[in-house]
Amino acid sequence: MGDDINRTLPPDPTGWDEIPIGRWWNIGRKVLRLLGICLITSAAIVLVTMLYLKSRPLPPPPIGITTKIVDSGGKVIDQLDAGEHRDPVRLEKLPKELIQATLAAEDLHFFTHRGFSFRGIVRAALVNLKEGRIAQGASTITQQLARNLYLTHDRTWNRKWKEAILTTQLELHFTKHSILEMYLNKIYYGHGAYGVESAAQLYFHKPARSLTLAESAMLAGIPRGPGYYSPLDNPTRAKKRQETILARMVATKKITRQQASVAKSASLTYGPLPKPTPARAPWFRDYVIRSAINEYGLSEAQVRSGGLTIHTTLDARRQREAEKGVAHYIPKGMEGALISINPKTGAILAMVGGKDYTQSQYNRVFAHRQPGSTFKPLLYLTALEQGYTPLTRFNSNPTVFQVNGENYAPTNYHNHYFHRPITMLEAIATSDNIYAVHTLLETDATQTTALGNRMGINSPLRAVPSLALGTSPVQPMEMAKVYATLANGGVQNQPFAIHSIEDADGNRIGQHTPRATPIISKAEAFVMTQLLKRVFAPGGTAHHVQQMIPRPVVGKTGSTEWDSWLSGYTPDLETTLWLGYDRGKRIPTGTSRLTHALWGSYMRKALANTPATNFSPPSGVTAAIVDPVTGDLASSACPHREKVWFLKGTEPTQLCSVHAPSGSPRERLHSLWDRIKKWWNG
C-alpha cells in the first residue's frame, strides 16, 4: 500500500533529493575557496596599493608661510603671503586645550582612524542617497588637509577619488602629529588669517601658545564656516558653536563640567581688525622679490609664501629721507627716481621709483631716459686715458661739425659761449656742449661707448656725435653704477639689494657674494673726481648744492627737454636722481633747480651721521699750480693761480711766459718751485 502511495506522488521538481551529501560538501568548499581567493586577492591588491602609494612621494605640502623682508637693521619692510598671511607654529608649542577643542570640533577619532571615519561615511552616504547628490561630507582632519593642500573644494566624484588617494598617502607618509600640525598651520580662520597663530593674533592679539580654553574653543569652531562662525561678524552663532565644542570636550572627558562652565561664561575681548598699511619702500620691495627670483634661483611661490626671511641692504633712515624728498620737491604730475648706493660695497641703501606707488608701481630707477650732460664724465675719462689733461683746450664758439659728410650743429644751453679756447675744467663746470663734441670726435666715439659698457651701462649706446650730449637713453641704475665706480677709485662693486636669505627653519639658503671689478685706474678716477668738483664750485651748473652739503662732494648735472638729472657722490655715498614725465612731455623751466635742491637736501640728511672724509690722492697723480689762462706753471707774477691734479706725466712743465717774473730763468724757476713746495707743505 505504502509503495503504491509513493508511486502516485509526483517527482520533486527541484531535484534536491537527488543531490548526495558529498556534493553539498563540494559546493561549500568551492564557495569557501572562491571567497578565500577573493579575500586574498583583495588583501593583495590593498597591500600592493598601499606599498605603491607609500613608494610614491607626495608633492611638497604647499603650506604657504609668510615671507619677511627686513631692512639692514632687522626691521620688517614688508611681509609676503600670496594672499594667505600665515605664521607657522610647532604643535608642541600650542596649548592642549586648543588641540583638544580642534579635535572635538572636526575629528573626534583622529588618533584612532587611518584617514577615514567609516561612521561618518555611512552617515553621509545615507544623506547623499536621500538627496540624490553629494550633499554632505564626512571629512576627517586628514581629508581636509589633503583637500586644502592639493585640491579644490568642488563636490564631485572625481575630486573625492583624488582626495581618498591623497588622504591615504598623507597617512602613510606622515605621523598623526605632523598631519595635525600641518592642518593647524594651513586651515583658514577668516579675515585673511591662515593658520592658528595668525588667527590668535588677529582675533585676540596674542600668540597661540597663550590662548585660554574659552578662546581655544572659539577659534576651533571657526574653520567649519569662517564667515558664518566669525565672532566678529556673527557673535551669536560663534558663541553657540563654542558651547557645542565645549560640550563635546566634556562628553569625551577632556575637560570637566566646571571648566566648561567657566569657559562659557568667560568674556572674550576681540581686537579691531588691523588696518592695511602701505608697504615701506615698495619699489625696493619689488626689486628684492625680482632679485630673489633672478639671482638666487627661487620660484615666485617660494619667495611669496615660502616662509623666508630676506635680509636686505635698505637703510631705513635714508629711505625715509628719500621718500620725503621726492614727495616734497616733485610737483604734481611729474615723476622721479632716486637710487642711493654705498660705493664701497655696492649695497643699495635707498630706492624710490616714482612719486606715488599707489598711483604707479613702475620703477623708474630702471626707466630708459636721456642722461644729458651726466654722461659727459665718460667721454672725458676716455680723453684722459688718451693723454688729454684738465687743461686741454677747445674753442667754445657756435660750431658746425662735419661728420661723415653731414653737418652737425650742437648748441650750448641758453646759447651761452665763451668765444675763446676753454679747458676741460671749464667745460665740465659749465657743461659746455661744443667742447664735449670736440672731445668725442677727437677721441673716437666708439672708445667712449666701450668705456660706458665697462662702467656698467648695458643700454645701447650709439657712437654718434650727439652721444657727447647724452642722447642715448640709459637707466638711473646704470648711471648710479658709473658714478659709484668713480667714488670707489675706479673699482666697481655690483649693486645689490639682498645680503642673505633664510628658509622657514632659519637655515641660510642664499648669501651675497661681493663682486669688485677694477674698471679704470685709481689715478683716472681721482682726476675725474677733481674735475667734477668744479660743478659745485662757484660758476658751476649746480654751485648752490655745495652750500647745502658742508663736506667734500662732487657730481654732474644733466638736462634735456624732457629730463633733469643729478648724479654725484662722496667717498661714502653715491646718489643718482632723475626728474621728468613718463610720456614725452617737456619739463618746465626751473626743474633743474628742483633737482639740485632735492639731491642736495637728501645728501645732507643722508650723510648727517657719517663723518666727513676727503678724496685721497692715490699714486699715479700729481698736482701743479697753474695759470688757468695759459695752462702753464704759474709764476709769481700770474694774477690767477690754481691747483690742478693731473695723471702723472701729463702735468705742464713750462713756466708761464705771459706773466714772467723778473730775474734770470733759473732764479724764476727756483723761486717757483720754492713757492710750490711751501704751498704743498702748508
Protein Blocks (a to p, Z undefined) as FASTA:
>chain_A
ZZmmmmmpccdfklmmmpcfklmmmmmmmmmmmmmmmmmmmmmmmmmmmmmmmmpccddd
fbdcddddddfkopafbdceehpacddddfklpcfklmmmmmmmmommlmmmgoiafklm
mmmmmmmmmnopafbdcddfklmmmmmmmmccbdcfklmmmmmmmmmmmmmmpcfklmmm
mmmmmpcgbjhiacjklmmmmmnopafklpcfklmmmmmmmmmommlmomklmmmlmmmm
mmmmmmmmmmnopacfklmmmmmmpccdddddddddddehkllmmmmmmmmmmmnopafk
lmmmnopacddfbdfklmmmmmmmmmmmmcghiacddddddfknopafbdcfbfblklom
cdfklcccdekjmlmmmmmmmmmmnopafkbccddddddddeehiacddddehhiafhia
cdfklmmmnopaklmmmmmmmnopmlmmmmmmmnopabdcddbfklmnopaccdfklmmm
mmmmmmnnopacdddfbfbdcdfkopafbdcddddddfbdfklmmmmmmmmmmmmmghia
klmmmmmmgcdddddddddfkbccdddddfkbccddddddfklpacdehklmmmmmmmmm
mmmmmmmmgccddddddehiacddddfknopacdfklmbdcdddddehiacfbdcfklcc
edjfklmmmmmmmmmmmmmnZZ
